[in-house]
Amino acid sequence: MPDIGASTLDRTARASTIESEVRFYSRHFPTVFKRATGSLLYDMDDRRYIDFLAGAGSLNYGHNNPHLRAALIAYLNRDGPISVLDMETEAKQAFLETFSAIVLRPKSLSYKVQFCGPTGTNAVEAALKLARKITGRTGSIAFTGGYHGMSMGSLAATGNKGSRRGAGVPLSGVTFVPFEYGPMGTFDSAAFIDHLISDPCSGVDMPASILLETVQADGGINVASAAWLESISDLCQRHKIILIHDDIQVGCGRAGTFFSYERAKGITPPDIIALSKSISGFGLPLSLLLIRPEHDVWAPGEHTGTFRANQAALITATAALDYWRDDSFSREIMRKQSKISAVLESTVRQLEPRILIRGIGLIWGIDFAPLKQPDFARRIGENCFRRGLIIECCGRNSSVLKLLPPLLVEDELLDEALAILHLAIRETC
Ligand SMILES: Cc1ncc(COP(=O)(O)O)c(C=O)c1O
């Protein structure tokens, strides 16, 4: 087991004297990183860590992916512009044409692309704003356990009370409804919403939008079924409610297909899809909305921002789309999904059958809530870190360990990480 050296701890302590108390991940993974490649991070003492955090889902193609890096270096070497707001550029045109040819047209989708401010939360803000403008209504429906970001609009649609408290003002305009899967078991959310908006005495007005993650990621890896997704989509069609899919964490292949809703074969594609995190592929900030053409009612400049359509991010985003030219990448993700699911069932659940395992594609959760032992997942996460595996906790009371490897993770590293996890759970149990 690697031993955290005194020099590394000194450096970590030094950094924390100047950085704000708001820092988060550096507390959970107390070392100083200097190098990263593929699924591996190395610290200042050259200690190696398998990265199952993957930039919180922004590194689907791994750290410093050579194909993306080569495209970026070539662009920098030819003095490509980096920051030009949303002016027309070769890089932007190449991205839009490639995205259309590789992702949209083969799926018969005619979405328009809106570049938002560089974070996921800005895409969610823009989507909520646009839905209000389209419908002339004000409210939104979101789901308990959901996470959509930290700025006011997206925080109002985020369930976590600790995060919401940080706003310091009342967060309004959102009605929360139980997700399909939660602490109360399974729930027919579409029937409940239908009742809420049809009942003259429910106290809930017809909303502008319904905002959802098809897999609640930070909420504890709650995977909506195809039937549930279809029922929400059908409800939105019947009541002319704008359906917004927040695919910021589970889009770009995380759930096995490019868009996470694609597992619901009978679904009408959402009115708006938000993408960020892994759309640039390289961990560079990029955030966008896909909007049905009839809903693109923005006035020029109505949702603007300095860092929209960052050119370096567009270059790597275009190169990343090469992984989607055929379905071999998707098939590889599904192969690894079967492996993770089988290993977790045969190792972790063998140790303690009350532990719950949920996931799809390459996002998996090990839920220790039924053991009713506070801090259990956190202690296992710490044990994993000491053994060279970076993995974070999520879900209610942080009871779920979240497996989020790069989609390109090599089989040997996947096996090694799962073995570390097994050992850490056994030791903590
Ligand atoms: C589903 C989802 N939506 C929105 C966000 C917010 O993205 P950002 O942190 O880039 O603002 C996140 C971030 O984790 C997310 O997982």
PDBQT file of the ligand as one rigid body, heavy atoms in Angstrom, charges set to zero:
ROOT
HETATM    1  C1  LIG A 501     -26.019  16.479 -14.185  1.00  0.00    +0.000 C 
HETATM    2  C2  LIG A 501     -25.237  17.719 -13.948  1.00  0.00    +0.000 A 
HETATM    3  N1  LIG A 501     -25.738  18.902 -14.327  1.00  0.00    +0.000 NA
HETATM    4  C3  LIG A 501     -25.059  20.048 -14.156  1.00  0.00    +0.000 A 
HETATM    5  C4  LIG A 501     -23.822  20.060 -13.551  1.00  0.00    +0.000 A 
HETATM    6  C5  LIG A 501     -23.091  21.356 -13.356  1.00  0.00    +0.000 C 
HETATM    7  O1  LIG A 501     -21.967  21.420 -14.166  1.00  0.00    +0.000 OA
HETATM    8  P1  LIG A 501     -20.763  22.418 -13.781  1.00  0.00    +0.000 P 
HETATM    9  O2  LIG A 501     -20.143  21.874 -12.536  1.00  0.00    +0.000 OA
HETATM   10  O3  LIG A 501     -19.837  22.377 -14.947  1.00  0.00    +0.000 OA
HETATM   11  O4  LIG A 501     -21.396  23.754 -13.592  1.00  0.00    +0.000 OA
HETATM   12  C6  LIG A 501     -23.265  18.854 -13.131  1.00  0.00    +0.000 A 
HETATM   13  C7  LIG A 501     -21.941  18.825 -12.454  1.00  0.00    +0.000 C 
HETATM   14  O5  LIG A 501     -21.558  17.892 -11.810  1.00  0.00    +0.000 OA
HETATM   15  C8  LIG A 501     -23.981  17.649 -13.325  1.00  0.00    +0.000 A 
HETATM   16  O6  LIG A 501     -23.494  16.471 -12.939  1.00  0.00    +0.000 OA
ENDROOT
TORSDOF 0
